[in-house]
Amino acid sequence: MKNLLNSTLAFAVLALAITSCKKGDITSKRLDGTWKLSSGTLQSTETSTYNTTTSTTTINAVLDGATRKVTTTIVPTPSTGNPATSTNPYTEEYTFDRGEDAFTAKVTSTNVSSYQDTYFTSSSCDFSTSANYAVTETETTTSTTTGKFTILGSTGDIEKNSRMTLEYTKSDDVETTKWTYKTTAGADVTTTLYTYDFNGGCRVADVTKTVNSSETYSAGSNSEIWTVKSMSSSEMVVDYSSSYSKTGSNPSSFTISGEKNYKQD
């Protein structure tokens, strides 16, 4: 399942302690229906060491229900400088069915990148027709994931009905990429452009492409635990926290935490 800070970042969600602002317990009746992301903040930090050189990447994401603003800071500072910031469309919603103890999650994210590359105006990729063009690549991914949910009981200091497990069973992804081309002077390109293919031939430059993929998860292989910080009949606030570490000659660590707010559709 593609999620959070980029179209391919996945993580497990672990429980946090319930705070005093808790408005009510999770119930199947309250959950029933569609909850749309309205706001949220997430921060992740990844540290890795390779050949005694350690680098740290910190990513901050601000969600407003329609867009995701991501700020990335890398230490040591890369040649491109710090920080790098991008704002792209992002929506997220969960639909719960209390009769089946089932849910459907739908996440749509868009990433836009710009670069320059060489293309040809002849179908034979004749070098005499080559020129540099400014390319804008827009990739939109819609992930639809289904699964089962379970409201959990109390454990130690964690209150009953304050957490739930979401176990994912299947994910269907649709990835659509569109390319637009301009001259380096900024003029729209009205003629067909060509580029080399992987076999060394010449082909029409991409304009749009859609890739569909599906994945089925075995029982217990892909699940999350949500800690609901507060919940009413129309609003739900979820705390997120996850971490992992790897030891050895090239150690690494990753942590992510934050809060997401959902409103009943």
Secondary structure, DSSP 8 states (H G I E B T S, - for coil): ---TTSTT-----------TT------HHHH-EEEEEEEEEEEEEEEEEETTEEEEEEEEEEE-SSEEEEEEEEES--TT-S-EEEEEEEEEEEEEETTTTEEEEEEEEEEEEEEEEEEESSTT--GGGEEEEEEEEEEEEEEEEEEEEEE---BTTB-TTSEEEEEEEEEEEEEEEEEEEEETTS-B--S--EEE-TTS-EEE--SEEEEEEEEE--TTSSEEEEEEEEE-SSEEEEEEEEEEEE-SSS-EEEEEEEEEEEEE-
